[in-house]
């Protein structure tokens, strides 16, 4: 998917060059340079708006990050906690040290093992260079100034297939970090809320994903890659025991 996305980008740039739309080319290059500059200042920006996770400040989170970073062989990463009404972690950076931003609302919603899954996903994004590729192919809306957010939406539509592949790759890193059972429960909790998730039956939720007839469901992709969690009929598919808790 990355190769296809880059090929599409090359065709668009070549078309702009052939038809002598130099203004468009200059605009694209200008946006890329602006985004690179913003990514290089990600740590400074997050120091101004949040509190950094250190060995003495939020030590439990710090230990999880260091353990997962070594396990996933991710580059140096700094983690920040911000007061923000969001349930989505944010990962930024063009080069080390990268930044992971954890909204306080997200932390209030997750248990320790569920936080491992979320941090594993974000470190997976860093390990696979998704934060750098986002400059070319699209990423979170925060990678562009608000005035240019419409460009981000258009770009994300064009490269939606690769964006989907990014999410599935990050989910696999999250599974390696916390296990398949925790990954499924965390995704359900973030989608439905703490109160509603207690009414779910894991077996029925997994069965439901196989009844979907359109699109690629993230839960279904998790199970197809890692096998069923132990609580499902008490068995695990061959080859998946190394990623389960």
C-alpha positions as CSV (number, residue, x, y, z in Angstrom):
1,X,0.0,0.0,0.0
2,X,2.9,2.4,0.7
3,X,4.3,1.7,-2.8
4,X,1.0,2.4,-4.4
5,X,0.5,5.6,-2.4
6,X,3.9,6.9,-3.3
7,X,3.3,6.0,-7.0
8,X,0.1,8.0,-6.9
9,X,1.9,10.9,-5.4
10,X,4.6,10.7,-8.0
11,X,2.0,10.7,-10.8
12,X,0.3,13.8,-9.3
13,X,3.5,15.7,-9.0
14,X,4.6,14.7,-12.5
15,X,1.3,15.8,-13.9
16,X,1.6,19.2,-12.3
17,X,5.1,19.6,-13.7
18,X,4.1,18.5,-17.2
19,X,1.2,20.8,-17.4
20,X,3.4,23.6,-16.0
21,X,1.4,24.2,-12.8
22,X,4.4,25.6,-11.0
23,X,2.2,27.5,-8.5
24,X,0.7,24.1,-7.4
25,X,4.2,22.6,-7.1
26,X,5.5,25.5,-5.1
27,X,2.4,25.3,-2.8
28,X,2.9,21.5,-2.3
29,X,6.6,22.0,-1.5
30,X,5.8,24.9,0.8
31,X,3.3,22.8,2.8
32,X,5.7,19.9,3.1
33,X,8.5,22.2,4.4
34,X,6.0,23.8,6.9
35,X,5.0,20.4,8.2
36,X,8.6,19.3,8.5
37,X,9.4,22.4,10.5
38,X,6.4,21.9,12.8
39,X,7.3,18.3,13.3
40,X,10.8,19.2,14.3
41,X,9.4,21.5,17.0
42,X,6.9,18.9,18.3
43,X,8.8,18.4,21.6
44,X,9.0,22.2,22.3
45,X,5.3,22.6,21.5
46,X,4.2,19.8,23.8
47,X,6.4,21.1,26.6
48,X,4.4,24.3,26.5
49,X,1.0,22.7,26.5
50,X,1.5,19.6,28.7
51,X,3.4,17.8,31.4
52,X,6.2,15.4,30.5
53,X,6.3,11.8,31.7
54,X,9.7,11.3,33.5
55,X,11.2,8.7,35.9
56,X,9.9,10.7,38.9
57,X,6.8,12.1,37.3
58,X,4.2,9.5,36.3
59,X,6.9,6.8,36.8
60,X,4.5,3.9,36.0
61,X,3.8,5.3,32.6
62,X,7.5,6.0,32.1
63,X,8.4,2.4,32.8
64,X,5.9,1.1,30.4
65,X,7.1,3.4,27.7
66,X,10.8,2.4,28.2
67,X,9.9,-1.3,28.2
68,X,7.9,-1.2,25.1
69,X,10.3,1.1,23.3
70,X,13.1,-1.5,23.8
71,X,10.9,-4.4,22.9
72,X,9.7,-2.7,19.7
73,X,13.1,-1.2,19.0
74,X,11.6,2.2,18.7
75,X,13.8,5.4,18.6
76,X,13.9,7.8,21.6
77,X,10.5,9.1,22.4
78,X,9.2,11.6,24.9
79,X,5.6,11.3,26.3
80,X,3.4,14.2,27.4
81,X,0.1,14.4,29.2
82,X,-2.2,17.2,28.3
83,X,-5.7,18.3,29.5
84,X,-7.7,17.7,26.4
85,X,-11.2,16.3,25.7
86,X,-10.1,13.5,23.4
87,X,-9.8,9.7,23.6
88,X,-7.1,9.5,20.9
89,X,-3.4,9.5,21.6
90,X,-1.3,11.6,19.2
91,X,2.1,10.9,17.8
92,X,4.3,13.5,16.3
93,X,7.9,13.9,15.0
94,X,10.2,13.9,12.0
95,X,13.3,12.6,13.8
96,X,14.2,11.5,17.4
97,X,13.1,12.4,19.9
98,X,9.5,11.7,18.9
99,X,6.5,12.8,20.9
100,X,3.5,10.9,22.2
101,X,0.7,13.0,23.6
102,X,-1.8,11.3,26.0
103,X,-5.0,13.3,26.7
104,X,-6.0,13.2,30.4
105,X,-9.4,12.0,29.4
106,X,-7.8,9.0,27.8
107,X,-5.8,8.1,30.9
108,X,-8.9,8.4,33.1
109,X,-10.6,5.8,30.8
110,X,-8.0,3.1,30.7
111,X,-6.5,0.6,33.0
112,X,-2.8,-0.1,33.1
113,X,-2.9,-3.1,30.7
114,X,-5.1,-1.1,28.3
115,X,-2.7,1.8,28.4
116,X,0.0,-0.7,27.3
117,X,-2.0,-1.4,24.2
118,X,-2.4,2.3,23.4
119,X,1.3,3.1,23.9
120,X,2.2,0.0,21.9
121,X,0.1,1.4,19.0
122,X,1.8,4.8,19.1
123,X,5.3,3.4,19.3
124,X,4.3,1.2,16.4
125,X,3.5,4.3,14.4
126,X,7.0,5.7,15.3
127,X,8.7,2.3,14.6
128,X,7.1,2.2,11.1
129,X,8.0,5.8,10.4
130,X,4.3,6.7,10.0
131,X,4.8,10.2,11.5
132,X,7.3,11.0,8.7
133,X,5.3,9.4,5.9
134,X,2.3,11.4,7.1
135,X,4.0,14.6,5.8
136,X,3.8,13.2,2.3
137,X,0.7,11.1,2.3
138,X,-1.5,12.5,5.1
139,X,-1.9,12.1,8.8
140,X,-3.8,13.5,11.7
141,X,-5.3,16.9,11.1
142,X,-2.8,18.4,13.6
143,X,0.0,17.9,11.1
144,X,-1.3,20.8,9.2
145,X,-2.3,24.3,10.4
146,X,-6.1,24.7,10.9
147,X,-6.4,27.0,7.9
148,X,-5.1,24.1,5.7
149,X,-7.1,21.3,7.3
150,X,-9.2,21.0,4.1
151,X,-6.1,19.9,2.3
152,X,-5.6,17.2,4.9
153,X,-9.1,15.9,4.4
154,X,-8.7,15.7,0.6
155,X,-5.3,14.1,1.0
156,X,-6.5,11.5,3.4
157,X,-9.3,10.5,1.0
158,X,-6.8,10.0,-1.8
159,X,-4.5,7.9,0.3
160,X,-7.1,6.2,2.5
161,X,-6.0,2.7,1.7
162,X,-2.5,3.3,3.0
163,X,-4.0,5.1,6.0
164,X,-6.0,1.9,6.7
165,X,-2.9,-0.2,6.4
166,X,-1.1,2.1,8.9
167,X,-3.9,1.6,11.5
168,X,-3.8,-2.2,11.1
169,X,0.0,-2.2,11.5
170,X,-0.3,-0.1,14.6
171,X,-2.9,-2.5,16.0
172,X,-0.5,-5.4,15.6
173,X,2.1,-3.4,17.6
174,X,-0.5,-2.9,20.2
175,X,-1.3,-6.6,20.3
176,X,2.4,-7.4,20.8
177,X,2.5,-4.8,23.7
178,X,-0.6,-5.9,25.6
179,X,-2.1,-9.1,24.1
180,X,-5.0,-9.7,21.8
181,X,-7.6,-9.9,24.6
182,X,-6.6,-6.5,26.0
183,X,-6.4,-5.0,22.5
184,X,-10.0,-6.0,21.7
185,X,-11.3,-4.8,25.1
186,X,-9.4,-1.5,24.8
187,X,-10.7,-0.8,21.3
188,X,-14.3,-1.6,22.4
189,X,-14.0,0.6,25.4
190,X,-12.6,3.5,23.4
191,X,-15.4,3.1,20.9
192,X,-18.3,2.6,23.2
193,X,-17.4,4.1,26.6
194,X,-16.6,2.6,30.0
195,X,-20.2,2.1,31.1
196,X,-21.4,0.5,27.9
197,X,-18.5,-1.9,27.4
198,X,-19.4,-3.9,30.5
199,X,-22.6,-5.0,28.7
200,X,-20.6,-6.6,25.9
201,X,-19.9,-10.3,25.6
202,X,-16.5,-10.8,24.0
203,X,-17.6,-13.9,22.2
204,X,-20.6,-12.2,20.6
205,X,-18.5,-9.2,19.7
206,X,-15.9,-11.3,17.8
207,X,-18.6,-13.3,16.1
208,X,-20.3,-10.1,15.0
209,X,-17.2,-8.9,13.2
210,X,-17.3,-11.9,10.9
211,X,-20.9,-11.1,9.9
212,X,-19.8,-7.7,8.4
213,X,-20.0,-7.7,4.6
214,X,-18.3,-4.4,3.8
215,X,-14.9,-2.9,4.6
216,X,-12.1,-4.3,6.7
217,X,-13.0,-4.3,10.4
218,X,-10.1,-3.7,12.8
219,X,-11.3,-6.3,15.2
220,X,-11.7,-8.8,12.5
221,X,-8.2,-8.0,11.2
222,X,-6.8,-8.4,14.8
223,X,-8.3,-11.9,15.2
224,X,-7.3,-13.0,11.7
225,X,-3.7,-12.0,12.4
226,X,-3.3,-13.1,16.1
227,X,-5.9,-15.8,16.5
228,X,-8.7,-16.0,19.0
229,X,-8.1,-14.9,22.6
230,X,-7.9,-17.7,25.2
231,X,-11.3,-17.0,26.6
232,X,-12.9,-18.0,23.2
233,X,-13.5,-21.7,23.6
234,X,-10.3,-22.0,25.6
235,X,-8.1,-22.4,22.5
236,X,-5.8,-20.3,20.4
237,X,-4.9,-20.6,16.8
238,X,-1.5,-22.1,16.0
239,X,1.3,-19.6,15.9
240,X,-0.4,-16.9,18.0
241,X,0.6,-17.8,21.5
242,X,3.6,-15.5,21.5
243,X,1.5,-12.4,21.4
244,X,-1.2,-13.3,23.9
245,X,-1.0,-12.5,27.6
